[in-house]
């Protein structure tokens, strides 16, 4: 270690942090440590972060709660990618005198992945690809989208984009959330229904809510039991919006046609998790926001915030 400010960049899974932005000036004025691995043990995280004055986190990969933060007396600045990070205890940050900064966010990645996953499960793309490579030919019959009904839970920025995609594919669009109005649904080209009707009538169901105490477990066993046996469930938003055990059970019993999931209650997904073994789920490793444009914005804004901070030290 030197007398320069110490900066940690956490959870750079793909090893691209230094590629996506120009860190030259930051590295001239500070020691920057890039960590590509992910720690889950609190004691190990504290030991790693103890020397650092600045910690740069990638969204919600490493939670920063009060107990952890209180053990980091050198920490002066946290920079989090994205506009909000539910895994950071903002009240604790403020009370401990730590500055919290966030970056911009490009909103195209999540809706694009949602639609890609919907298309993949409707057309059995991953299965047919695997079967072709093993020597087979035309082993399944796909589900048409035109004329089918999609149910969108949460008609915010992402949900509204999904509605537009669905209309382009000649689908019927239903929508529900606790505060959704009929006027807003109509503007988005959707029909407002209650949650139960959406679960019963939809051929594809996708959820796009902000995770909060109120929205946690919005989809549980009761809601899943209402789904058609031919319907698909999609979650690219946040894992805890859905009762994961209930979804596992539903898929194991093949009560629905399948699911496409990008987010989980515990991330990275445990090696022995049932989602890794079920044949009726398309599972991806939380890649909705993992795009070149998003990462460039994340890391360029991170560098900009670091340069502003370095002017003051």
Buried (B, 14 or more C-beta within 10 A) or exposed (E): EEEBBBBBBBBBBEEBBBEBBEBEEBEEBBBBBBBEEBBEEEEEBBEBBEBBBBBBBBBBBBBBEEEBBBBBEEBBBBBBBBEEBBBBBBEBBEEBEBBBBBBBBBBEBBBBBBBBBBBBBBBBBEBBEEBEEEEEEEEEEEBEBEEBBBBBBBBBEBBBBBBEBBBEBEBBBBBBBEEBEEEBBEEBBBBBBEBEBBBBBBBBBBBBBEBEEEBEEBBEBEBBEBBBEEBBBBBBBBBBBBBBEBBBBBBEEEBBBBBBBBBBBEBBBEEEBBBEEBEBBBBBEBEBBBBEEBBBBBBBBBBBBBBEBBEEE
